[in-house]
Amino acid sequence: MTVYHVNQESDALLRTIREEVLDKENRVVVAVTGPQGSGKTERLLVTAAEAKEHHAFVVYFDITSKAPWIVRGLAVTFEKSARDAGLVKMLGAPAWLRSLTSLAKVKDESYDPKQAGRRIGEALNAAAPSFLLLNDLHNLVELQEVDLFAKTVEEVIGVIKPGVLVMFSCYASYITWLTMNHPAFASRVNRVVALATLSDDEARVVLAKRLLAKRIVEDLEPTYPFDREAVQELNQASRGNPRRLFELADFVLEQAVATRVYQIDAETVRSALAARETAAPSSPPSWQETPRTGSEASNPPEATSPPATTVAKRRSIWGKSR
């Protein structure tokens, strides 16, 4: 996934933060925000890759709406990451990892968030430089679990020392919700990095990288068969969203192949997208986060519903059963 990465202004800040943590000069808590498809997960993956290159300990955890009780899954991921990093020897695991073993066996809400957070924080300190990366925190929507995990992370942040980075990604409106409902947690986030939309030049670079991976003929223009104006048109239509840019470029390319168009210009893009809209008028796109105002700002974007077996038992942060 990182093969398509294009450095933006926010990446320079994230690079500086990583360097400070790797050198054990600082301990940092970072939130990476943006709408769906803006590159939040990619920033976490780039961070994980760079940390591993410097032999740092990395725990990367995907939060999904179908993964109940995040602390249990996080503890299991800690153990797997430690084994992958060669930290579990023939004579046994390090003491900090053994202290997390009991967390992998917790049932539902039966864990102590302060004790759990302290153990996680102490483990990160012992393995420093270490990186805890939590992807898509906005998928955590069940009220009781959000409350418990917020307290857990508060304790983690209170325990960690220089050489530890805690980074999570989420929608911007989720940070707003956390600030309103868990101010102690939100106040401990050192940096909120809001990802910017792609400029036309950045769109050309990211599209060229994707096309390069598919290229079978050399010595072509980097974005061929799209010319400069076509890429600008695509970027405008996608509103600078990388995932949407790829989706629209794929569609236009398919249409060009079907009609035997070998050079895609702006007019070709406009015609293809207009035909697409006519054929399938759509509701507001899922890749773009809907702006929220007033009382709506206290609620994060809709996330995928949890398994049907848990719907009756779990209340979401929208105040209704899910």
Helices and strands as residue ranges (DSSP letters): G 2-4, H 9-22, E 28-33, H 40-53, E 57-62, H 70-84, H 95-98, G 101-105, H 113-126, E 130-135, G 137-139, H 143-159, E 164-170, H 172-181, H 183-186, E 191-194, H 200-214, H 228-238, H 242-258, H 266-279, G 294-298, G 308-310
